[in-house]
Amino acid sequence: MTDSTAWRSWDRATLSAAYNNNAAVPSGSEMVAGWAAASAALRAHHPAGLDQLYGTTPRQGWDLFPAARADAPCLVFIHGGYWQKNSREGFSCIIEGALAKGWSAALPSHTLAPEAGMTAIVEEMRAAMDWLGTQGRSRGIAGPVILSGWSAGGHLTALLADHPLVRAALPISAIFDLAPIQGTGLNDALKLTEAEIEAFSPQRLALVQKPMAVAYGAAELPELCRQSVEFHARRAAGGAPGPLLAVKGANHFSILDALRQPEGELLHAAEALLRG
């Protein structure tokens, strides 16, 4: 495991490489393309709840997949892409397992950097959750919400776990401290300020005392592993409930199979969180 302060002495190239998941997993782009194709097929079979806007632009929207029972649990999944690429449309397939269990599911998008900075992105996602809280019931989603997200979506998951709509949270391969990101090439688009690092780093904020499973792939980059381990350790020290889950053999991309599959480890973890 990487030392918790080692990154502070690294130059930009070294720090950028430490967070470059695409370089670490050359097949990652193929996996993302595969998700997009599977997601297009799923969306074609469930068109009724697509593109429900919580704001004024297409990216400020939800894709809703209500279950037969409105009171069924709802998996909300936030896509990744380091806050500057991807969209909800390409990740619909990740909720296949939840749908197979009779759950509802919902996927939001937000404006991407550099068009939106971190402050605006977080504000949009809070507005999205507010919208789901007021509009979800009329659209067939009224059950307990477990919020999940991957990579940058995992970061947003941890931030939004305090929302009153959220029963439990499952951040996957997430960033919990934004400070290292400021020193990478990713910051060219994000332009993080010191104030944003303090305000939007879950590792630096008051603990959310709700069930939260912190998940990462055991084969991920050391910095990604470190971020999850340290965030969970802080939660555990503060008495916040929920396990740390290192998915054996999983890299930054393949870990989502454990949520997508009906018998996947992370979907089982989501069920356990809802049981309390």
Residue pairs with C-beta under 8 A, 6 or more apart in sequence:
1 222
1 225
1 226
1 229
2 18
2 222
2 223
2 225
2 226
4 226
4 230
7 15
7 18
7 180
7 183
7 223
10 18
10 183
12 183
12 184
12 185
15 180
15 183
15 184
16 184
16 185
16 186
17 23
18 180
18 184
18 221
18 222
18 223
19 180
19 181
19 184
19 186
19 221
19 223
19 224
20 221
21 28
21 151
21 220
21 221
21 224
21 252
21 253
22 28
22 29
24 220
24 221
24 251
24 252
25 31
25 251
25 252
25 253
25 254
27 253
28 251
28 252
28 253
31 253
31 254
32 86
32 90
32 253
35 90
35 91
35 93
35 94
35 256
36 89
36 90
38 92
38 93
38 96
39 89
39 90
39 91
39 92
39 93
39 94
40 89
41 93
42 92
42 93
42 96
43 50
43 63
43 89
43 92
46 65
49 62
49 63
49 64
49 65
49 66
49 139
49 140
50 63
50 64
51 58
51 61
51 62
51 63
52 61
52 62
52 63
52 64
52 135
52 139
53 60
53 61
53 62
54 60
54 61
54 62
54 108
54 127
54 128
54 130
54 131
54 132
54 135
55 61
55 124
55 127
55 128
57 111
58 109
59 87
59 109
59 110
59 111
59 112
60 109
60 110
60 111
60 124
60 127
60 128
61 88
61 108
61 109
62 88
62 106
62 107
62 108
62 128
62 131
62 132
63 88
63 89
63 92
63 106
63 107
64 104
64 105
64 106
64 136
64 139
64 140
64 141
65 92
65 95
65 99
65 104
65 105
65 106
66 104
66 139
66 140
66 141
67 74
67 99
67 102
67 103
67 104
67 140
67 141
67 143
68 102
69 102
69 143
70 104
70 137
70 140
70 141
70 142
70 143
71 142
71 143
72 102
72 103
72 104
72 143
73 98
73 103
73 104
73 143
73 144
73 145
73 146
73 274
74 103
74 104
74 105
74 106
74 136
74 141
74 143
74 144
74 145
74 146
75 95
75 98
75 103
75 104
75 105
75 106
75 146
75 148
75 270
76 105
76 106
76 107
76 108
76 129
76 132
76 145
76 146
76 147
76 148
77 91
77 94
77 95
77 105
77 106
77 107
77 148
77 149
77 150
77 153
77 259
78 107
78 108
78 125
78 147
78 148
78 149
78 150
78 153
78 154
78 156
78 157
79 86
79 87
79 88
79 90
79 91
79 107
79 109
79 149
79 150
79 153
80 86
80 149
80 150
80 151
80 152
80 153
80 154
80 173
81 112
81 151
81 152
81 153
82 151
82 152
82 186
83 112
83 113
83 118
83 121
83 152
83 155
83 189
83 190
84 112
84 113
84 114
84 186
84 189
84 190
85 112
87 109
88 107
88 108
88 109
89 109
91 107
91 150
92 107
93 260
94 150
94 256
94 259
94 260
95 105
95 107
95 260
96 260
96 261
96 262
97 259
97 260
97 261
97 262
97 263
97 264
97 267
98 104
98 105
98 267
98 270
99 105
100 262
101 262
101 267
101 271
103 143
104 140
104 141
104 143
106 132
106 136
106 141
108 125
108 128
108 132
110 116
110 121
110 124
110 125
110 128
110 156
111 120
111 121
111 124
113 121
113 189
113 190
113 191
114 188
114 189
114 190
114 191
116 124
117 190
117 191
117 192
117 196
118 178
118 190
118 192
118 196
118 200
119 196
119 199
119 200
121 156
122 156
122 159
122 200
125 156
125 159
125 160
126 160
126 163
129 160
129 163
129 165
129 166
130 163
132 141
132 145
132 165
133 163
133 164
133 165
136 142
144 167
144 168
144 274
145 165
145 166
145 167
146 166
146 167
146 168
146 169
146 170
146 270
146 273
146 274
147 157
147 160
147 161
147 163
147 166
147 168
147 169
147 170
148 154
148 157
148 169
148 170
148 171
148 172
148 259
148 266
148 270
149 155
149 156
149 157
149 171
149 172
149 174
150 172
150 173
150 174
150 255
150 256
151 172
151 173
151 174
151 175
151 252
152 174
152 175
153 172
153 174
154 171
154 172
154 173
154 174
154 175
155 171
155 174
155 175
155 176
155 178
155 202
157 169
157 170
157 171
157 172
157 174
158 169
158 171
158 174
158 176
158 202
158 208
158 212
158 231
159 200
159 202
159 205
160 166
160 169
161 169
161 208
161 210
161 212
162 208
162 210
166 210
167 210
167 211
167 273
167 274
168 210
168 211
168 212
168 213
168 242
168 270
168 273
168 274
169 208
169 210
169 211
169 212
169 213
169 273
170 212
170 213
170 215
170 259
170 266
170 269
170 270
170 273
171 212
171 214
171 215
171 228
172 215
172 216
172 255
172 256
172 259
172 266
173 215
173 216
173 217
173 220
173 224
173 228
173 252
173 255
174 214
174 216
174 227
174 228
174 231
175 181
175 224
175 227
176 201
176 202
176 203
176 227
176 228
176 230
176 231
177 197
177 201
177 202
177 203
177 204
177 227
177 230
177 231
178 192
178 196
178 197
178 200
178 201
179 197
179 201
180 223
181 187
181 190
181 192
182 190
182 192
182 197
197 204
198 204
199 205
202 231
203 227
203 230
203 231
203 234
207 234
207 235
207 238
207 240
208 240
209 239
209 240
209 241
210 240
210 241
211 241
211 242
211 273
211 276
212 235
212 240
212 241
212 242
212 273
213 242
213 243
213 244
213 245
213 266
213 269
213 270
213 272
213 273
214 228
214 231
214 232
214 235
214 242
214 243
214 244
214 245
215 228
215 244
215 245
215 246
215 247
215 255
215 258
215 266
215 269
216 224
216 225
216 227
216 228
216 229
216 245
216 246
216 247
216 255
217 224
217 246
217 247
217 249
217 250
217 251
217 252
217 254
217 255
218 225
218 246
218 247
218 248
218 249
218 250
219 249
219 250
219 251
220 250
220 251
220 252
220 255
221 252
224 252
225 246
228 244
229 244
232 242
232 243
232 244
235 242
236 244
242 273
243 269
245 265
245 266
245 269
247 255
247 258
247 265
247 266
250 257
250 258
255 266
257 264
258 264
258 265
258 266
258 267
259 266
259 267
259 270
260 267
261 267
